[in-house]
Amino acid sequence: MLTSKRLLNIVDLRSVRDIYRHVTTSWSPVGAAFNVRQHKRIDIREKNVGLFGVPELTSPAGFEVAQEHALRETERLVERACSNAPGPLTVQTFDQLSDNLCKVADLADFVKAAHPDPAYRDAAEKTCVKIGTVVEKLNTNVDLCNSLKNLLDNKDVLATLDPETRRVAELFMFDFEISGIHLDKEKRKKAVSLNVNLLDLNNEFLIGSHLPNKIEKKAIPERIRQHFTTEGSFLQIGGLHAECPDDLVREVAYKIFLYPNADLMQCLEELLACRHELAQLVGYRSYAHRALKGTMMKTPENVMQFLTLLTEKLSERTAKDFAMMKEMKTKLNPGNAELMPWDHPYLSGVIRAERYNIEPSLYSPYLSLGACMEGLNGLFTQLLGVSFQAQQPRPGEVWSEDVRKLAVVHEEEGLLGYIYCDFFHRPSKPQQDCHFTIRGGRLTESGEYQLPVVVIMLSLPHPSKATPTLLTPSMMENLFHEMGHAMHSMLGRTRYQHVTGTRCATDFAEVPSILMEYFATDFRVVSQFACHYQTGQPLPERMVARLSESKKVCGAADTQLQVFYSALDQMYHSRPLACSTTDILKGVQREFYGLPYVPNTAWQLRFSHLIGYGAKYYSYLMSRAVASMVWKQCFVQDPFNRDMGERYRREMLAHGGGVEPLLMVQGMLQKSPSLEDFVDALVSDLNPDFETFIMDSEG
């Protein structure tokens, strides 16, 4: 009997493998490239071409060679820029100068974060420091600045420049101005000192914001100690444990992880004071006024008006969401039903799961990585006339054998650029999903177009012999999101690399990526690729509808939390500190959130986005509002509408940062949206879908 059962199991396994083999035969070369493990191709006759095909980078020592070559070229270009008569050539030379340094610095910035070899990472880090120092010197080079100033002050010459060239010239001048180039010698020296101090403070705060806090074991109830890392007689609390079902674990983690650190508090206050002093020194009312120049919102006053109006429009729904969470907490823990900040993420997830039964493992078999890549390929082909071609990297071109290389090809224009897909988990690799520009597109002096090169980095499980990499719905959305950034880089066709692709205003940069999330949850799109990796059965429409609707559960409260963070960021950067950062947080939390401040906590010390997004954290909300408007007006009727796809490329993607962001939005929507329009777009995203409600009721 045991022998028969064992034989039956073998037969079943073989039949599953046969089905799997049958399903894989329908994959395109793109799908197949991502659904099977790559076999390392070894040919001793092939030459190592260096990372990304850069011949110097066959070894870590090559970074110094590439760096020195770039610095010699920099000297030549600086001399040319300073000797040119004012005209278009001045701007072209500045862009060449920028491109020359960025090609080394951007590549090094990626390698120091992602390369598995510490020697490469160390060499890249040194190059980043060296190039960064040179850039700081260039930003305070008076002769270089004067060559640009002579152009911008000459009205006759300025009138001959096309809008993109003029905008790029103004952006380069802005870089000079914020470095204090226009100041007298003593003030310029002060600006340099403040900038150097800020680099140290930024780094100190960024590191400190991620360090764990410690507490003696005996201070924590024994039954929950296993949730935290033990270090001798102490417990390390390194995060909020926001998804833990145990109320006490979440409460303890919140209170200990957010307990104020006096040194880090001082660092933050010095950082904010330093930013404010620098902004005023170079001629701005506040750091926020400086940071928001050139964005869609333009001023902190506009940002606060946006956030205040959004709060008003969300208030009733937010109150209902919190009431719903309180009801759920009462049901789960009748003895402690008060709703606290540590409850929000967990309870909203519980309510979603209870209402819609969204279990990621039920979706994953339909969302193999190869199928999702085929879906993206099909979507871009229909919408934009663009397709992916999987290419075999040459020896030394990639930093891990798991990296896939895609050529992006337009049906008429030909090759547009390259995307390196670093999708799979490996030790020491950053866990954050992100997009890196390695080389920006630009029109070269020979008249050819320098093709953009980017990396998308995810952290997905590896495929096995029997099973491809299977994505959860959130992984799939992240893939679509990052591919939105990549296609922004690929489809931008700016003359200047200084404004290529995602090098645009922060509150516009996320629009293409967030727009892709709408495509990722539309059944008409998903049905073209989501099929069971073993049986080939399509993902049921009902499951896609449930997934889409589940995102709206507690959506007002989730959005309001982002409003709170955005408002706090504005308060810190739009005026000098009149009281402690914690006192400011208390007031902002009271006005813009709704859940109480917890005494002896300092959430702001964990707000690491203050470094990279200072005064611009609202950008995610703004970008989502624009993406929502574009989706509803241009794609909701037909997500494959080629005419709209062409308009999208022409009006939004093609310009990078070469056009004012609001003008790009106006071109796409063919109207000038108001603050109320942006707010209404966010609020309307939270409306339940009636058809889905009927489906769920009938089910």
Wavefront OBJ file of the C-alpha trace (Angstrom):
o trace
v 0.000 0.000 0.000
v 2.831 2.416 0.865
v 4.542 1.575 -2.435
v 1.344 2.326 -4.354
v 0.955 5.715 -2.621
v 4.538 6.598 -3.366
v 4.089 5.643 -7.025
v 0.899 7.728 -7.176
v 2.764 10.749 -5.785
v 5.442 10.390 -8.454
v 2.848 10.207 -11.208
v 1.048 13.291 -9.852
v 4.302 15.248 -9.683
v 5.163 14.315 -13.247
v 1.737 15.379 -14.459
v 2.147 18.744 -12.720
v 5.547 19.161 -14.364
v 4.026 18.316 -17.742
v 1.351 20.996 -17.215
v 4.020 23.482 -16.092
v 6.095 22.660 -19.171
v 3.036 23.096 -21.380
v 2.206 26.498 -19.868
v 5.790 27.741 -20.239
v 5.790 26.988 -23.967
v 3.382 29.908 -24.443
v 5.749 32.418 -22.835
v 7.361 35.036 -25.033
v 11.169 35.413 -24.847
v 10.594 38.231 -22.311
v 8.415 36.030 -20.078
v 10.796 33.101 -20.346
v 13.769 35.303 -19.437
v 12.201 36.067 -16.046
v 10.482 32.780 -15.219
v 13.528 30.527 -15.326
v 16.955 30.678 -13.740
v 19.629 32.065 -16.027
v 22.470 29.714 -16.861
v 25.832 31.379 -16.721
v 27.382 31.441 -20.157
v 31.134 30.909 -20.074
v 33.317 31.642 -23.075
v 36.950 32.296 -22.262
v 37.372 34.005 -25.639
v 34.936 36.780 -24.708
v 36.422 39.966 -23.319
v 35.271 41.547 -20.046
v 33.523 44.739 -21.181
v 33.199 46.286 -17.705
v 30.112 47.199 -15.679
v 27.367 48.589 -17.954
v 29.850 48.257 -20.833
v 32.149 50.928 -19.344
v 35.593 49.557 -20.288
v 37.408 51.022 -17.257
v 35.160 49.133 -14.819
v 36.518 45.612 -15.225
v 37.794 45.902 -11.648
v 37.249 48.178 -8.629
v 40.428 50.076 -9.507
v 38.712 51.205 -12.679
v 36.624 53.704 -10.746
v 39.679 55.835 -10.133
v 40.552 55.679 -13.842
v 37.009 56.657 -14.895
v 36.979 59.397 -12.266
v 40.271 60.909 -13.404
v 39.164 60.834 -17.041
v 35.948 62.655 -16.069
v 37.871 65.267 -14.069
v 40.247 65.991 -16.965
v 37.275 66.398 -19.287
v 35.650 68.651 -16.663
v 38.624 71.023 -16.735
v 38.418 71.237 -20.532
v 34.675 71.928 -20.507
v 34.940 74.555 -17.742
v 37.535 76.391 -19.788
v 35.309 76.222 -22.870
v 32.223 77.403 -20.966
v 34.106 80.406 -19.585
v 35.501 81.430 -22.980
v 32.360 80.977 -25.096
v 30.416 84.004 -26.290
v 26.895 83.995 -24.762
v 24.575 81.770 -26.774
v 23.108 78.245 -27.098
v 26.624 76.751 -27.022
v 26.994 77.995 -23.439
v 24.014 75.890 -22.322
v 25.195 72.899 -24.377
v 28.614 73.085 -22.738
v 27.083 73.277 -19.272
v 25.000 70.205 -20.065
v 28.060 68.354 -21.375
v 29.810 69.249 -18.157
v 26.896 67.945 -16.110
v 26.643 64.784 -18.215
v 30.373 64.120 -17.960
v 30.208 64.117 -14.147
v 26.795 62.450 -13.800
v 27.801 59.449 -15.912
v 30.449 58.605 -13.322
v 28.663 59.815 -10.193
v 25.284 58.177 -10.951
v 26.921 54.855 -11.816
v 29.042 54.997 -8.658
v 25.999 55.925 -6.588
v 24.266 52.743 -7.755
v 27.314 50.484 -7.366
v 28.019 51.615 -3.798
v 24.453 50.581 -2.877
v 23.965 47.396 -4.871
v 27.190 45.654 -5.873
v 27.762 42.384 -3.981
v 31.552 42.898 -3.904
v 32.675 45.165 -1.002
v 35.736 46.239 -3.006
v 33.509 47.650 -5.745
v 31.262 49.320 -3.167
v 34.229 50.964 -1.421
v 35.753 52.174 -4.688
v 32.374 53.575 -5.780
v 31.934 55.351 -2.422
v 35.300 57.093 -2.819
v 34.356 58.175 -6.331
v 31.049 59.594 -5.085
v 32.898 61.687 -2.496
v 35.473 62.892 -5.024
v 32.917 63.841 -7.692
v 30.669 65.424 -5.050
v 33.541 67.630 -3.903
v 34.206 68.738 -7.480
v 30.522 69.566 -7.996
v 30.529 71.705 -4.842
v 33.538 73.624 -6.186
v 31.899 74.119 -9.576
v 28.760 75.466 -7.902
v 30.897 78.196 -6.326
v 33.048 78.910 -9.407
v 32.431 82.619 -10.060
v 33.854 82.639 -13.607
v 31.676 79.686 -14.578
v 28.607 81.343 -13.094
v 29.355 84.630 -14.866
v 29.449 82.896 -18.245
v 25.869 81.769 -17.633
v 24.828 85.076 -16.095
v 26.085 86.930 -19.171
v 23.776 84.776 -21.251
v 20.708 85.258 -19.049
v 21.317 89.020 -18.733
v 21.578 89.495 -22.508
v 17.966 90.012 -23.612
v 18.800 89.869 -27.317
v 20.578 86.516 -27.020
v 17.975 85.190 -24.588
v 15.223 85.912 -27.104
v 16.901 83.592 -29.621
v 16.858 80.582 -27.275
v 14.139 77.948 -27.580
v 12.035 77.372 -24.404
v 13.847 74.179 -23.371
v 17.310 75.741 -23.682
v 16.199 78.799 -21.749
v 14.684 76.647 -18.980
v 17.835 74.528 -18.678
v 19.943 77.709 -18.440
v 17.677 78.980 -15.641
v 17.904 75.640 -13.807
v 21.706 75.728 -13.930
v 21.611 79.302 -12.592
v 19.295 78.185 -9.783
v 21.934 75.601 -8.773
v 24.482 78.416 -8.544
v 22.152 80.687 -6.583
v 21.292 78.156 -3.900
v 25.028 77.684 -3.347
v 25.371 81.408 -2.654
v 27.400 82.246 -5.759
v 25.831 85.718 -6.020
v 26.876 86.700 -2.507
v 29.928 88.698 -1.472
v 33.067 86.805 -0.472
v 32.281 86.534 3.253
v 28.670 85.441 2.753
v 29.718 82.973 0.057
v 32.229 81.509 2.479
v 29.416 81.226 5.041
v 27.165 79.440 2.486
v 29.898 76.895 1.758
v 30.334 76.318 5.495
v 26.598 75.806 5.979
v 26.462 73.349 3.069
v 29.347 71.331 4.485
v 27.681 71.306 7.909
v 24.410 70.166 6.354
v 26.090 67.189 4.702
v 27.306 66.003 8.113
v 23.963 66.680 9.838
v 21.995 64.932 7.085
v 24.192 61.861 7.377
v 24.052 61.846 11.177
v 20.261 62.124 11.218
v 19.771 59.513 8.504
v 21.893 56.957 10.344
v 20.383 57.776 13.746
v 16.796 57.561 12.477
v 17.273 53.854 11.741
v 19.154 52.805 14.890
v 17.247 50.638 17.408
v 16.471 51.684 20.961
v 17.251 49.468 23.960
v 15.365 48.688 27.117
v 16.071 46.359 30.038
v 14.368 42.989 29.700
v 12.784 43.242 33.100
v 10.870 46.355 32.028
v 8.968 44.340 29.393
v 6.389 41.616 30.218
v 7.975 38.204 29.758
v 5.266 36.914 27.424
v 6.173 39.381 24.647
v 9.970 39.426 24.932
v 10.405 36.874 22.134
v 9.173 39.489 19.625
v 12.311 41.582 20.125
v 16.043 41.024 19.664
v 17.927 40.104 22.841
v 21.269 41.742 23.646
v 22.517 40.580 27.030
v 20.150 41.941 29.667
v 18.553 44.320 27.151
v 16.011 44.078 24.367
v 16.549 45.911 21.086
v 13.472 47.572 19.583
v 14.280 48.258 15.932
v 10.849 49.015 14.500
v 7.160 49.594 15.182
v 5.982 45.974 14.730
v 2.927 47.567 13.142
v 1.513 44.309 11.731
v 1.725 42.305 14.961
v -1.716 41.106 16.155
v -0.721 41.508 19.822
v -1.810 44.964 21.049
v 0.818 45.036 23.769
v 3.673 44.278 21.353
v 2.600 47.158 19.124
v 2.239 49.512 22.092
v 5.623 48.627 23.593
v 7.364 48.869 20.206
v 5.774 52.268 19.533
v 6.698 53.751 22.908
v 10.254 52.392 23.013
v 11.241 52.778 19.350
v 9.940 56.357 19.348
v 11.378 57.285 22.742
v 13.305 60.582 22.344
v 17.055 60.472 21.839
v 18.557 63.746 23.079
v 21.529 63.708 20.690
v 19.370 62.961 17.651
v 16.873 65.626 18.744
v 19.677 68.174 18.843
v 20.888 66.994 15.441
v 17.427 67.511 13.910
v 17.021 70.968 15.413
v 20.477 72.002 14.196
v 19.699 70.575 10.765
v 16.449 72.538 10.440
v 18.093 75.723 11.734
v 20.982 75.287 9.307
v 18.613 74.781 6.358
v 16.662 77.891 7.297
v 19.805 80.006 7.711
v 21.182 78.861 4.356
v 17.897 79.546 2.564
v 17.707 83.068 3.986
v 21.362 83.701 3.203
v 20.812 82.947 -0.497
v 17.673 85.059 -0.686
v 14.657 82.922 0.247
v 12.128 83.489 3.016
v 12.508 79.881 4.203
v 13.938 76.526 3.204
v 10.496 75.490 1.959
v 10.289 78.521 -0.338
v 13.653 77.537 -1.787
v 12.828 73.827 -2.120
v 9.451 74.395 -3.786
v 10.673 76.718 -6.513
v 9.958 75.043 -9.861
v 7.462 72.516 -8.466
v 3.744 72.326 -9.250
v 2.853 73.793 -5.859
v 5.507 76.545 -6.056
v 5.133 77.830 -2.452
v 4.596 76.395 1.055
v 1.451 78.497 1.308
v -0.028 76.593 -1.647
v 1.018 73.267 -0.136
v -0.670 74.063 3.175
v -3.811 75.218 1.364
v -3.835 71.887 -0.490
v -3.366 69.881 2.730
v -5.950 71.895 4.661
v -8.569 71.553 1.934
v -7.883 67.826 1.649
v -8.298 67.449 5.420
v -11.663 69.242 5.284
v -12.908 67.073 2.422
v -11.760 63.872 4.145
v -12.910 64.720 7.678
v -16.207 62.797 7.731
v -14.733 59.730 6.037
v -11.676 59.795 8.273
v -13.897 59.909 11.368
v -15.877 56.938 10.032
v -12.673 55.007 9.378
v -11.414 55.618 12.909
v -14.838 54.629 14.294
v -14.650 51.414 12.280
v -11.164 50.692 13.646
v -12.331 51.389 17.197
v -15.221 48.981 16.722
v -12.818 46.326 15.489
v -10.462 46.915 18.414
v -13.377 46.608 20.843
v -14.271 43.310 19.227
v -10.680 42.008 19.405
v -9.762 43.455 22.804
v -12.816 44.568 24.814
v -10.705 45.438 27.830
v -8.619 48.054 25.981
v -10.706 49.610 23.235
v -9.175 53.103 22.978
v -7.824 53.665 19.469
v -4.142 54.651 19.474
v -1.618 55.471 16.731
v -0.046 51.991 16.949
v -3.420 50.458 16.053
v -4.008 52.205 12.731
v -1.881 50.090 10.319
v -2.834 46.777 11.921
v -6.577 47.327 12.302
v -7.027 48.755 8.812
v -5.405 45.573 7.503
v -7.660 43.388 9.647
v -10.765 45.174 8.362
v -9.633 44.785 4.734
v -8.991 41.090 5.226
v -12.333 40.540 6.946
v -14.338 42.397 4.302
v -12.612 41.176 1.153
v -10.648 38.060 2.122
v -7.525 39.307 0.359
v -5.036 36.490 0.928
v -1.867 37.145 -1.129
v -1.141 33.421 -1.530
v -4.402 33.018 -3.478
v -3.207 35.545 -6.067
v 0.468 34.611 -6.380
v 0.063 31.501 -8.605
v -1.511 33.763 -11.244
v 1.220 36.381 -11.001
v 4.470 34.752 -12.060
v 7.201 37.302 -12.724
v 7.429 36.252 -16.373
v 3.679 36.681 -16.851
v 3.815 40.154 -15.287
v 6.701 41.169 -17.547
v 4.736 39.908 -20.550
v 1.814 41.992 -19.325
v 3.965 45.116 -19.154
v 5.392 44.344 -22.580
v 1.915 43.950 -24.057
v 0.595 47.087 -22.385
v 3.458 49.267 -23.614
v 3.231 47.808 -27.108
v -0.460 48.639 -27.411
v -0.304 51.979 -25.624
v 3.006 53.405 -26.853
v 4.318 51.195 -29.655
v 7.216 50.134 -27.413
v 8.385 46.585 -26.670
v 11.042 44.809 -24.626
v 13.741 42.585 -26.071
v 15.639 40.345 -23.659
v 19.392 40.508 -24.265
v 22.235 38.364 -22.992
v 24.608 40.593 -20.992
v 28.231 40.477 -22.087
v 30.963 39.293 -19.702
v 31.491 41.779 -16.872
v 28.524 43.926 -17.891
v 26.362 43.048 -14.867
v 27.164 42.817 -11.158
v 25.210 39.594 -10.551
v 24.316 36.706 -12.857
v 20.677 37.160 -11.764
v 20.435 40.535 -13.525
v 18.410 40.585 -16.748
v 18.970 43.140 -19.493
v 16.153 44.566 -21.600
v 16.478 46.626 -24.741
v 13.527 49.004 -25.135
v 12.547 49.288 -28.790
v 10.016 51.572 -30.490
v 8.207 50.198 -33.536
v 9.307 53.157 -35.677
v 12.120 54.938 -33.826
v 14.120 51.806 -33.007
v 16.241 51.372 -29.892
v 15.312 53.812 -27.095
v 17.551 52.617 -24.259
v 18.325 49.818 -21.801
v 16.761 48.642 -18.545
v 18.805 46.391 -16.253
v 16.442 44.350 -14.072
v 18.049 43.528 -10.712
v 14.963 41.796 -9.364
v 16.102 38.970 -7.093
v 17.061 38.879 -3.439
v 20.696 38.473 -2.425
v 22.566 39.038 0.849
v 23.534 42.667 1.603
v 21.303 43.964 -1.184
v 19.093 46.934 -0.166
v 15.503 45.794 0.406
v 13.917 48.951 -0.975
v 12.349 48.832 -4.438
v 13.825 51.650 -6.508
v 14.845 53.043 -9.895
v 18.361 54.313 -10.656
v 19.423 56.456 -13.596
v 22.837 55.255 -14.751
v 23.065 57.405 -17.870
v 20.677 60.116 -18.976
v 19.520 60.663 -22.521
v 20.675 63.724 -24.464
v 21.448 64.944 -27.959
v 25.209 64.692 -28.483
v 27.445 67.087 -30.371
v 27.561 64.645 -33.307
v 23.777 64.783 -33.646
v 23.227 61.257 -32.300
v 21.079 60.585 -29.250
v 22.820 59.265 -26.136
v 20.616 56.345 -25.102
v 19.424 56.300 -21.476
v 20.408 53.437 -19.181
v 18.547 52.666 -15.950
v 18.314 49.965 -13.282
v 15.155 48.735 -11.580
v 15.951 47.100 -8.258
v 13.499 44.825 -6.447
v 14.003 42.035 -3.914
v 11.978 39.055 -5.165
v 12.374 35.334 -4.423
v 14.337 33.289 -6.944
v 12.591 30.869 -9.314
v 13.152 27.151 -8.696
v 13.341 24.278 -11.166
v 9.626 23.602 -10.761
v 8.225 27.020 -9.852
v 8.773 30.489 -11.314
v 9.012 33.544 -9.096
v 5.464 34.217 -7.880
v 4.472 37.743 -6.883
v 1.973 38.933 -4.318
v -0.390 41.672 -5.533
v 1.695 44.319 -3.758
v 4.893 43.012 -5.399
v 3.177 43.172 -8.783
v 2.073 46.761 -8.180
v 5.601 47.711 -7.095
v 6.956 46.204 -10.322
v 4.490 48.277 -12.379
v 5.340 51.356 -10.279
v 9.093 51.107 -10.833
v 8.581 50.320 -14.515
v 6.668 53.616 -14.739
v 9.852 55.404 -13.663
v 11.931 53.399 -16.137
v 9.648 54.208 -19.071
v 9.741 57.889 -18.091
v 13.512 57.643 -18.548
v 13.232 55.676 -21.790
v 10.608 57.852 -23.487
v 11.985 61.227 -22.515
v 13.710 62.688 -25.548
v 15.138 65.881 -24.131
v 18.033 67.670 -25.782
v 19.721 68.023 -22.385
v 20.515 65.293 -19.859
v 20.124 67.827 -17.030
v 16.344 67.488 -17.482
v 16.103 63.941 -18.842
v 13.454 61.469 -17.680
v 12.861 61.549 -13.938
v 15.096 64.633 -13.491
v 12.071 66.822 -13.004
v 10.099 68.440 -10.181
v 9.634 66.090 -7.224
v 5.851 66.521 -7.156
v 5.701 65.474 -10.821
v 8.324 62.702 -10.797
v 6.005 60.129 -9.206
v 3.105 60.733 -11.616
v 4.159 58.148 -14.271
v 4.891 55.489 -11.651
v 1.640 56.004 -9.716
v -0.327 56.025 -12.973
v 1.051 52.530 -13.630
v -0.584 51.350 -10.382
v -3.995 52.132 -11.895
v -3.166 49.923 -14.886
v -1.963 47.187 -12.501
v -5.377 46.934 -10.814
v -7.570 47.210 -13.935
v -9.019 43.828 -14.904
v -8.842 44.604 -18.633
v -5.070 44.939 -18.275
v -4.546 42.175 -15.709
v -6.629 39.672 -17.712
v -4.109 39.908 -20.565
v -1.348 38.291 -18.545
v -2.476 36.902 -15.149
v -2.849 33.150 -15.498
v -2.091 30.216 -13.217
v 1.499 29.107 -13.758
v 0.475 25.404 -13.622
v -2.970 25.226 -15.217
v -3.011 28.313 -17.404
v -6.367 29.355 -15.918
v -6.962 33.134 -15.925
v -7.214 35.138 -12.702
v -10.968 35.533 -11.987
v -12.364 39.037 -12.469
v -13.992 38.859 -9.052
v -10.591 38.505 -7.363
v -9.220 41.546 -9.192
v -12.294 43.599 -8.261
v -11.971 42.592 -4.598
v -8.313 43.568 -4.600
v -9.066 46.968 -6.106
v -11.914 47.707 -3.708
v -9.991 46.545 -0.645
v -7.590 49.457 -1.110
v -10.429 51.890 -0.392
v -11.172 50.400 3.031
v -9.843 52.861 5.620
v -8.430 54.815 2.685
v -9.443 58.181 4.146
v -7.572 57.508 7.398
v -4.529 56.257 5.474
v -4.553 59.380 3.299
v -4.991 61.592 6.346
v -1.910 60.024 7.915
v 0.071 61.068 4.822
v -1.427 64.567 5.125
v -0.170 64.715 8.734
v 3.366 63.745 7.681
v 3.275 66.285 4.824
v 2.015 69.095 7.054
v 4.679 68.352 9.683
v 7.354 68.528 6.988
v 6.025 71.938 5.895
v 5.877 73.290 9.457
v 9.481 72.293 10.071
v 10.738 73.979 6.895
v 8.548 77.033 6.293
v 9.599 79.108 9.321
v 12.302 79.123 12.038
v 11.625 76.873 15.016
v 9.785 78.815 17.721
v 9.529 75.778 20.015
v 10.728 72.189 20.129
v 10.159 69.863 17.170
v 8.053 67.688 19.491
v 5.761 70.570 20.447
v 5.295 71.334 16.747
v 4.491 67.673 16.111
v 1.848 67.675 18.873
v 0.042 70.628 17.326
v 0.208 69.290 13.761
v -0.955 65.838 14.868
v -3.924 67.374 16.660
v -4.931 69.435 13.610
v -4.118 67.037 10.782
v -4.496 63.491 12.070
v -7.069 62.691 14.734
v -5.364 60.072 16.904
v -3.716 61.349 20.094
v -0.049 62.176 20.593
v 1.626 59.628 22.885
v 3.655 61.309 25.681
v 7.421 60.777 25.692
v 7.567 59.830 22.016
v 9.274 61.663 19.160
v 8.063 60.209 15.860
v 9.896 62.965 13.986
v 13.236 61.350 14.876
v 12.229 58.367 12.708
v 11.028 60.567 9.827
v 14.036 59.816 7.603
v 12.261 61.308 4.561
v 13.089 64.721 6.022
v 16.518 64.270 4.451
v 15.683 63.399 0.846
v 12.244 65.054 0.739
v 12.676 68.092 2.969
v 9.671 70.415 2.385
v 8.515 68.105 -0.425
v 7.025 65.083 1.327
v 3.596 66.195 0.074
v 4.773 65.247 -3.430
v 3.400 61.726 -3.196
v -0.125 63.029 -2.518
v 0.165 65.581 -5.300
v 1.487 63.049 -7.797
v -1.311 60.644 -6.883
v -3.874 63.380 -7.478
v -2.458 64.095 -10.952
v -2.209 60.380 -11.814
v -5.824 59.894 -10.727
v -6.980 62.742 -12.972
v -5.009 61.422 -15.945
v -6.366 57.903 -15.420
v -9.998 58.957 -15.108
v -9.961 61.424 -17.982
v -7.715 59.588 -20.437
v -7.549 55.852 -19.748
v -10.459 54.616 -17.633
v -12.651 54.093 -20.707
v -9.937 52.212 -22.586
v -6.583 51.476 -20.901
v -5.089 50.520 -24.296
v -6.125 53.707 -26.128
v -3.188 54.399 -28.465
v -4.198 58.001 -29.129
v -4.161 58.722 -25.396
v -0.901 56.815 -25.040
v 0.679 59.004 -27.697
v -0.680 62.129 -26.013
v 0.712 60.899 -22.689
v 4.172 60.486 -24.193
v 4.005 63.763 -26.124
v 2.665 65.935 -23.290
v 4.182 64.350 -20.166
v 6.908 61.756 -20.677
v 8.892 63.298 -23.530
v 9.853 66.495 -21.702
v 11.450 65.129 -18.521
v 12.030 68.322 -16.532
v 12.423 70.506 -19.621
v 8.934 72.018 -19.271
v 7.170 73.476 -16.226
v 5.388 70.522 -14.573
v 2.000 72.229 -14.409
v 2.182 72.966 -18.139
v 2.689 69.244 -18.804
v -0.353 68.411 -16.691
v -2.390 71.047 -18.513
v -1.278 69.650 -21.860
v -2.361 66.142 -20.887
v -5.699 67.109 -19.341
v -6.292 69.942 -21.828
v -7.357 72.197 -18.997
v -5.796 74.023 -16.063
v -6.640 72.112 -12.847
v -7.259 73.978 -9.587
v -6.302 72.973 -6.047
v -9.900 71.826 -5.599
v -9.553 69.569 -8.653
v -6.471 67.904 -7.179
v -8.198 67.395 -3.831
v -11.377 66.047 -5.443
v -9.322 63.557 -7.454
v -7.850 62.103 -4.259
v -11.193 62.009 -2.465
v -13.046 60.416 -5.397
v -10.493 57.575 -5.448
v -11.989 56.478 -2.124
v -15.528 56.074 -3.486
v -16.688 52.420 -3.453
v -17.337 50.762 -6.803
v -21.048 49.932 -7.040
v -20.576 47.004 -9.432
v -18.076 45.390 -7.102
v -20.480 45.882 -4.206
v -23.178 44.056 -6.202
v -20.752 41.243 -7.063
v -19.800 40.822 -3.415
v -23.432 40.926 -2.298
v -24.405 38.256 -4.828
v -21.417 36.153 -3.835
l 1 2 3 4 5 6 7 8 9 10 11 12 13 14 15 16 17 18 19 20 21 22 23 24 25 26 27 28 29 30 31 32 33 34 35 36 37 38 39 40 41 42 43 44 45 46 47 48 49 50 51 52 53 54 55 56 57 58 59 60 61 62 63 64 65 66 67 68 69 70 71 72 73 74 75 76 77 78 79 80 81 82 83 84 85 86 87 88 89 90 91 92 93 94 95 96 97 98 99 100 101 102 103 104 105 106 107 108 109 110 111 112 113 114 115 116 117 118 119 120 121 122 123 124 125 126 127 128 129 130 131 132 133 134 135 136 137 138 139 140 141 142 143 144 145 146 147 148 149 150 151 152 153 154 155 156 157 158 159 160 161 162 163 164 165 166 167 168 169 170 171 172 173 174 175 176 177 178 179 180 181 182 183 184 185 186 187 188 189 190 191 192 193 194 195 196 197 198 199 200 201 202 203 204 205 206 207 208 209 210 211 212 213 214 215 216 217 218 219 220 221 222 223 224 225 226 227 228 229 230 231 232 233 234 235 236 237 238 239 240 241 242 243 244 245 246 247 248 249 250 251 252 253 254 255 256 257 258 259 260 261 262 263 264 265 266 267 268 269 270 271 272 273 274 275 276 277 278 279 280 281 282 283 284 285 286 287 288 289 290 291 292 293 294 295 296 297 298 299 300 301 302 303 304 305 306 307 308 309 310 311 312 313 314 315 316 317 318 319 320 321 322 323 324 325 326 327 328 329 330 331 332 333 334 335 336 337 338 339 340 341 342 343 344 345 346 347 348 349 350 351 352 353 354 355 356 357 358 359 360 361 362 363 364 365 366 367 368 369 370 371 372 373 374 375 376 377 378 379 380 381 382 383 384 385 386 387 388 389 390 391 392 393 394 395 396 397 398 399 400 401 402 403 404 405 406 407 408 409 410 411 412 413 414 415 416 417 418 419 420 421 422 423 424 425 426 427 428 429 430 431 432 433 434 435 436 437 438 439 440 441 442 443 444 445 446 447 448 449 450 451 452 453 454 455 456 457 458 459 460 461 462 463 464 465 466 467 468 469 470 471 472 473 474 475 476 477 478 479 480 481 482 483 484 485 486 487 488 489 490 491 492 493 494 495 496 497 498 499 500 501 502 503 504 505 506 507 508 509 510 511 512 513 514 515 516 517 518 519 520 521 522 523 524 525 526 527 528 529 530 531 532 533 534 535 536 537 538 539 540 541 542 543 544 545 546 547 548 549 550 551 552 553 554 555 556 557 558 559 560 561 562 563 564 565 566 567 568 569 570 571 572 573 574 575 576 577 578 579 580 581 582 583 584 585 586 587 588 589 590 591 592 593 594 595 596 597 598 599 600 601 602 603 604 605 606 607 608 609 610 611 612 613 614 615 616 617 618 619 620 621 622 623 624 625 626 627 628 629 630 631 632 633 634 635 636 637 638 639 640 641 642 643 644 645 646 647 648 649 650 651 652 653 654 655 656 657 658 659 660 661 662 663 664 665 666 667 668 669 670 671 672 673 674 675 676 677 678 679 680 681 682 683 684 685 686 687 688 689 690 691 692 693 694 695 696 697 698 699
